[in-house]
Amino acid sequence: MFSAVRKEFKRTFRLSVPITIGLLGQGLFGVIDTVMIGNMLGEHALAAATLGNNINWVPLLLVIGITVAVPVLTAQARGAGTAAEIPGILRHGLLVSLCVSLIGAAAVCAFILADGLLWLDQPESVSEYAKNFSCIIALSIPAAAGFQTIKSFRDASGGQWISLFWTVVGLLSNIFLNWVLMKGALGFPNWGLEGAAAGTLFSRLISLVGITFHQKLVCEFRKGFSFSEIRKNLRIALPSSLHILFEAGLFIIAPFFMGWISEASIAANQVVITISSLVYMLPLGISQALSIRVGEAYGRGNIPRIRVIFAGATIFILAAMCIISAALILFRHEVPALFNLGEEASLLASSFLFVACAYMLFDGFQTVAAGTLRGIGDVKIIAVAAFVSYWIIGCPTAIGLAFGLGMDGVGVWIGLAAGLASIALILGWRVRKDLA
């Protein structure tokens, strides 16, 4: 049994390496923006960028969830030997993600221009500073949607290294464009905080164009679209989007809770979310590889193999998250220093990071379990579990501890941990039931 688990995990790991590195590259966009804005423009600009980015995360996460259907359906088609369906899967996936991204970008711009951040009782100076930044980031969402859809398709079709290459190109472009546009270097205009947003917009466009034309994509647009194929896509895409939105939604509103506490809490929270999001790319990469491998096995009707694939990924991710958590706890005072925070924000970031490390085991396991469930098409339970865990358990816990018991930002992060522990238990039970 152990040799079979090890053999299957090696295959999962080989598939996950370029996917995980690519996700780390995407995660580094946030890290780089946070570090560069904090060091080049200061804590006030970092707080404004935090609010602007969090507003844009809502439609962006919807898009990421929508694109989940593409690799799952592609893997299932390959496993079932129905490769003729694959161009239609990509074609309809692009249509759905583009529509969702355009609606989401328009909604963000309307909300920001109507002073929506002030409705959320955020500091006026920070809200005003975030306006232009938020709208420019919103304009980049359709490009991110197109890139993520094509990346997901290439990952499921053996083109992971193409995805990785254009992720790295986009990352390097983002670093360069942030530098020249935030400071007006090399003759470029000095746009300050808006320059960081413009750097994100242009780098996403570069990545989209590159991954589209690097190698021919067969979409067969001349065949048009059908409602049955759209429904097939949405059957997986909508629950997956809701799962991601419910999960990330709690993390998205956390900075607004911090805004009710202090500006230093906003900046400290952004640093810890940036770090934890970067760590999350490891289980997410394994999860996406699992969805592909489980989808292929499910297409062949091989349930015993799915059990072995899941067991290998679970053992690895739990061990990895233990090691990462221990390292972050050990260096929790040194890590915030990388972001040039003030003394108060640095101390807060250290305490938030300690709590974040406590939930990483649960986060890693629930991500792997969710990837397995997506691969077999059991996605409705994921959305339901996310709603119950994060909004019935996690959010009330965060509010009660932070404001009822006076624990402030630490209470918010304990609430996040409670939500993650809950969903890990629910999804673990569901995987066991499905694979019994």
DAHU-V320832 format. One record per pair of residues at least 12 apart in sequence whose ideal C-beta (glycine too) atoms are under 6 Angstrom apart, sorted by the first residue. I is the first residue (numbers start at 1). J is the second residue. If there is no record, write none. Layout:
# DAHU-V320832
I&J, I&J
This chain:
# DAHU-V320832
4&308, 5&308, 5&311, 5&312, 8&308, 8&309, 8&312, 9&312, 12&289, 12&293, 12&313, 15&289, 16&285, 16&286, 16&289, 18&160, 18&161, 18&164, 19&155, 19&160, 19&285, 19&288, 19&289, 20&282, 20&285, 21&164, 22&163, 22&164, 22&167, 23&281, 23&284, 23&285, 24&281, 25&167, 25&168, 25&171, 27&277, 27&278, 27&281, 28&171, 29&174, 30&274, 31&274, 31&278, 32&175, 33&196, 34&274, 36&178, 37&49, 37&196, 38&339, 38&340, 39&340, 40&182, 41&193, 43&267, 43&342, 45&193, 46&267, 47&126, 47&263, 47&266, 47&267, 48&126, 48&129, 48&130, 50&255, 50&266, 50&270, 51&117, 51&122, 51&130, 52&130, 52&133, 52&134, 54&252, 54&255, 55&108, 55&134, 56&108, 56&137, 56&138, 57&252, 59&104, 59&141, 60&141, 61&244, 61&245, 61&248, 62&100, 62&104, 62&241, 62&245, 63&97, 63&100, 63&101, 63&145, 64&148, 64&244, 65&240, 65&241, 65&244, 66&96, 66&97, 66&100, 66&237, 66&241, 67&97, 67&148, 67&149, 67&152, 68&240, 69&233, 69&236, 69&237, 70&93, 70&149, 70&152, 70&153, 71&152, 71&155, 71&156, 71&292, 72&236, 72&291, 72&295, 72&374, 73&89, 74&86, 74&89, 74&156, 75&156, 75&292, 75&295, 75&296, 76&295, 76&299, 78&296, 79&296, 79&299, 79&300, 80&299, 87&218, 87&219, 87&220, 88&229, 90&153, 90&219, 91&219, 92&229, 92&230, 92&233, 93&149, 94&149, 95&225, 96&233, 97&145, 97&149, 101&141, 101&142, 101&145, 102&142, 104&141, 105&138, 105&141, 108&138, 109&135, 109&138, 112&131, 112&134, 112&135, 120&256, 122&259, 132&194, 133&193, 133&194, 133&197, 136&197, 136&198, 136&201, 137&197, 139&201, 140&200, 140&201, 140&204, 143&204, 143&205, 143&208, 144&204, 146&208, 147&207, 147&208, 150&211, 151&163, 156&292, 162&214, 166&207, 166&210, 166&211, 169&210, 170&203, 170&206, 170&207, 173&203, 173&206, 174&199, 174&203, 177&199, 177&202, 177&203, 178&196, 178&199, 181&195, 181&198, 181&199, 182&195, 182&196, 236&379, 239&379, 239&380, 239&383, 240&379, 242&383, 243&382, 243&383, 243&386, 246&386, 246&387, 246&390, 247&386, 247&390, 250&390, 250&394, 250&395, 250&419, 254&412, 255&269, 257&412, 258&409, 261&408, 264&344, 264&345, 265&348, 265&409, 267&341, 267&345, 268&345, 268&348, 268&349, 268&352, 271&336, 271&339, 271&349, 272&349, 272&352, 272&353, 272&356, 276&356, 279&324, 283&317, 283&364, 283&367, 284&367, 286&313, 286&317, 287&367, 287&368, 287&371, 290&313, 290&371, 290&372, 291&371, 291&374, 291&375, 293&309, 294&306, 294&372, 294&375, 295&375, 298&375, 298&376, 307&435, 310&372, 313&368, 314&368, 317&364, 317&368, 321&360, 321&361, 321&364, 325&357, 325&360, 328&357, 329&357, 332&350, 332&353, 332&354, 333&350, 336&349, 336&350, 348&409, 351&410, 352&409, 352&413, 355&413, 355&414, 358&417, 359&417, 359&420, 362&420, 362&421, 362&424, 363&420, 365&424, 366&423, 366&424, 366&427, 369&427, 369&428, 369&431, 370&382, 370&427, 372&431, 378&434, 381&430, 385&423, 385&426, 385&427, 386&423, 389&419, 389&422, 389&423, 390&419, 393&418, 393&419, 393&422, 394&415, 394&418, 394&419, 397&415, 397&418, 398&412, 398&415, 401&414
